[in-house]
Amino acid sequence: MAQHKTDNAMPSEQPFPLSTLFRRRFIPAFIAFTILFLVLLGLTAQHVVEEIYLEQAQRRAQTMARAVSVAAPVAWRHLMSGQTLAEMKNTNDADTLAQTFASEVKEMNLPELKVYDHDRRVLFATKADEIGSTENGDALKNVYANSTSEIVTKEFPDGTRQYELYVPVFDENNTVQTVFELYEPVTYLNTILLNAGIPTMAVPAALLFVLILGLNTLVGRAQTDIDQRTNALKELQERLSSFVSETAIGAARAAGQGGMIVSQKLETTLFYSDIRDFTGFSEQNTP
């Protein structure tokens, strides 16, 4: 009897690997998307924090400039003309200016403050030994060039960080009169953002995790159903193959989606044979 089963199954007889594709392609792609989303979210949050610091520093600088100009108008005009606090020779108005600056710095809880002229020279600083020095950093140059605030993150040897905020102070004609450099600890708004962001991100993350588990279960059940249907179809094909020749099976598999079997012209010899009295024998005996 001819053996009609083939050792290597056709691709159509193999179950579609839905579960494998889901684990090898979808889950890694989803994890990569989640990581990218979190990175972009972190960068956006950092940008928002920096913008808040700059906006806050701009208002503080304008408030301090207004307070000092009112409390010590003469010394403020000298300061804006390019005279440092040390060059004012400790006049009463200069003392008032220094005291007003100190009071504003304390009230606004600033670690440090510097005031620059257009030559980037320090006119006033909470650290007296820095008065008269020149700042050559790019951030200060950009403030004077673009009339926009700049922020620089400074890291100390002990691992702590703080923001150096360079903000322009404008006069009544909306031109840059001077630049204030304010210092802010990094942890203040970052801590608030972190405390607010963790619960906000935890809920969507948990929902996404539950979604992945649900999809994995659904895909697993679908794969089981696909395997069962494929095995049932394969068994049916194997049963049918016992009734027809291997040539017929090959022709059916090669028919394609249209179902058309390509005709072949063959030269054959047909041999008819019979067994004498076989009809009567068949009527008396079982198959």
C-alpha positions in Angstrom: 0.0 0.0 0.0 1.4 3.4 -1.0 2.4 5.8 1.9 0.6 9.1 1.3 1.8 11.0 4.3 4.6 13.4 3.7 7.5 13.8 6.2 7.6 17.6 5.9 4.3 19.4 6.4 3.4 22.1 4.0 3.4 25.7 5.4 -0.4 25.8 5.3 -0.5 22.8 7.6 1.4 24.7 10.3 -0.6 26.7 12.9 -0.1 30.4 12.6 2.4 31.4 15.4 0.3 34.2 16.9 1.5 33.8 20.4 5.2 33.6 19.4 4.8 36.8 17.3 3.0 38.5 20.1 5.8 37.8 22.6 8.7 38.4 20.2 7.5 41.5 18.4 4.6 43.2 20.2 5.8 43.0 23.8 9.4 44.3 23.0 7.9 47.0 20.8 5.5 48.0 23.6 8.3 48.1 26.1 10.5 50.2 23.8 7.5 52.6 23.2 6.9 52.8 27.0 10.6 53.6 27.7 10.6 56.2 24.9 7.4 57.7 26.2 8.9 58.0 29.8 12.1 59.5 28.5 10.2 62.1 26.5 7.9 62.8 29.5 10.9 63.3 31.7 12.5 65.7 29.3 9.3 67.6 28.9 8.9 67.8 32.7 12.5 69.0 33.1 11.9 71.7 30.5 8.7 72.8 32.3 10.6 73.0 35.6 13.3 75.1 34.1 10.8 77.4 32.5 9.0 77.8 35.9 12.3 78.6 37.5 13.2 81.2 34.9 9.8 82.8 35.0 10.0 83.0 38.8 13.5 84.3 38.7 12.5 87.0 36.2 9.8 88.3 38.5 12.1 88.2 41.5 14.8 90.1 39.7 12.4 92.8 38.7 11.0 93.0 42.2 14.4 93.3 43.8 15.5 95.9 41.2 12.4 98.0 41.9 12.9 97.7 45.7 16.5 98.7 45.6 16.0 101.6 43.2 13.3 103.0 45.5 15.3 102.5 48.7 18.6 103.8 47.4 18.0 105.6 44.1 21.4 107.4 44.0 23.4 104.3 44.6 21.2 102.4 42.1 21.9 104.9 39.4 25.6 104.7 40.1 25.4 100.9 40.0 23.6 101.0 36.6 26.2 103.4 35.3 28.9 100.7 35.9 30.1 101.5 39.3 30.6 98.5 41.6 29.4 98.6 45.2 33.1 98.7 46.3 33.7 101.8 44.1 31.0 103.8 45.8 33.3 104.3 48.9 30.7 103.2 51.5 28.4 106.1 51.2 25.1 106.1 53.2 23.2 105.4 50.0 25.5 102.6 49.1 25.0 101.1 52.5 21.3 101.3 52.1 21.6 99.6 48.7 23.7 96.8 50.2 21.2 96.4 53.1 18.2 96.4 50.7 19.8 93.7 48.5 20.6 91.6 51.6 17.0 92.0 52.9 15.5 91.0 49.5 17.9 88.0 49.2 16.9 86.8 52.6 13.2 87.4 52.1 13.3 85.4 48.8 15.4 82.7 50.4 18.1 82.9 47.7 21.5 81.3 48.4 23.3 83.9 46.4 22.9 86.9 44.1 25.0 88.7 41.5 24.4 91.8 39.5 26.3 92.3 36.1 26.8 95.3 33.8 27.0 95.1 30.0 30.7 94.3 30.2 29.7 91.2 32.3 31.5 92.7 35.3 30.1 91.9 38.8 28.7 95.1 40.2 27.2 93.6 43.3 27.4 90.1 44.9 26.4 88.6 48.2 30.0 87.3 48.4 32.0 90.6 48.5 35.2 89.0 47.1 33.4 88.4 43.8 32.6 92.1 43.2 34.6 93.5 40.3 35.3 90.1 38.7 34.2 89.3 35.1 31.9 86.5 34.0 32.8 84.9 30.7 30.2 82.1 30.6 28.1 81.6 27.5 24.9 81.9 29.4 25.5 85.5 30.4 26.6 86.4 26.9 23.4 84.9 25.5 21.3 86.9 27.9 22.7 90.2 26.7 22.7 89.1 23.0 19.1 87.8 23.0 17.5 89.6 26.0 16.2 86.2 27.2 16.8 84.3 30.4 19.2 81.4 30.6 19.6 78.6 33.0 22.7 76.6 33.9 22.9 73.5 36.2 25.9 73.5 38.5 27.0 70.3 40.3 29.0 70.4 43.4 31.6 67.8 44.6 29.3 66.4 47.2 26.7 65.5 44.5 24.2 68.3 45.1 23.1 70.5 42.3 21.7 74.0 41.9 20.4 76.2 39.1 22.2 79.4 38.1 19.5 81.6 36.6 20.6 84.6 34.5 17.7 87.0 34.0 17.7 90.4 32.3 16.3 93.4 34.2 14.6 95.9 31.9 14.2 99.6 32.2 11.1 101.7 31.4 12.1 101.6 27.7 12.1 97.8 27.8 15.8 97.5 27.2 18.2 95.4 29.2 19.5 97.5 32.0 21.4 94.8 33.9 21.5 91.1 34.5 20.8 89.4 37.8 22.2 85.9 38.5 20.0 84.1 41.0 20.8 80.7 42.6 18.1 78.1 43.3 18.5 74.5 44.7 17.4 71.9 42.1 15.5 69.9 44.6 12.7 72.4 45.3 10.4 72.1 42.3 11.9 68.8 41.2 10.7 67.2 44.5 7.2 68.7 44.0 7.1 67.5 40.4 8.3 64.0 41.4 5.8 63.7 44.3 3.0 64.7 41.9 4.2 62.7 39.0 4.7 59.3 40.6 1.0 58.8 41.4 0.0 60.3 38.1 2.2 57.9 36.2 1.6 54.9 38.4 -2.1 54.6 37.5 -1.5 54.5 33.7 1.4 52.2 34.1 -0.7 49.8 36.1 -3.5 49.9 33.5 -1.0 49.3 30.7 0.4 46.3 32.6 -3.1 44.9 33.2 -3.8 45.4 29.5 -0.7 43.5 28.5 -1.6 40.6 30.8 -5.2 40.6 29.3 -3.8 40.6 25.7 -1.4 37.9 26.6 -4.2 35.7 27.9 -6.4 36.5 24.9 -3.6 35.7 22.5 -2.8 32.5 24.3 -6.4 31.3 24.0 -6.5 32.3 20.4 -3.3 30.4 19.7 -4.9 27.3 21.4 -7.9 27.6 19.2 -5.7 28.0 16.1 -3.7 25.0 17.0 -6.8 22.8 17.5 -8.3 23.9 14.2 -5.0 23.3 12.4 -4.6 19.9 13.9 -8.2 19.0 13.0 -7.7 20.1 9.4 -4.4 18.2 9.3 -6.1 15.0 10.5 -8.8 15.5 7.9 -6.2 15.9 5.2 -4.5 12.7 6.3 -7.7 10.8 6.2 -8.5 12.0 2.7 -5.0 11.2 1.5 -5.7 7.5 2.2 -8.4 7.5 -0.5 -6.4 9.2 -3.3 -3.0 9.0 -4.7 0.0 11.1 -3.8 -0.2 12.6 -7.3 -3.8 13.8 -6.6 -2.7 15.3 -3.3 0.2 17.1 -4.8 -2.1 18.5 -7.6 -4.6 19.7 -5.0 -1.9 21.4 -2.9 -0.6 23.1 -6.1 -4.0 24.4 -7.1 -3.5 27.7 -5.3 -6.2 30.0 -4.1 -8.3 29.8 -7.2 -8.8 26.1 -6.8 -7.9 25.4 -10.4 -5.9 22.2 -10.9 -3.5 22.4 -13.9 -4.3 19.8 -16.5 -1.7 17.4 -17.7 -1.5 15.3 -20.8 -0.1 11.8 -20.1 0.4 8.7 -22.2 -0.8 5.7 -20.2 -1.6 2.1 -20.7 -4.8 0.8 -19.0 -5.0 -2.8 -18.0 -8.4 -4.3 -17.3 -8.5 -7.5 -15.3 -11.1 -9.7 -13.6 -11.2 -12.8 -11.5 -13.4 -15.6 -12.6 -16.5 -16.1 -10.4 -15.4 -13.2 -8.2 -18.9 -11.7 -8.2 -20.4 -14.8 -6.6 -17.5 -15.1 -4.2 -18.1 -11.4 -3.1 -21.8 -12.0 -2.5 -21.0 -14.9 -0.1 -18.1 -13.3 1.8 -17.4 -10.1 3.7 -15.0 -7.5 2.4 
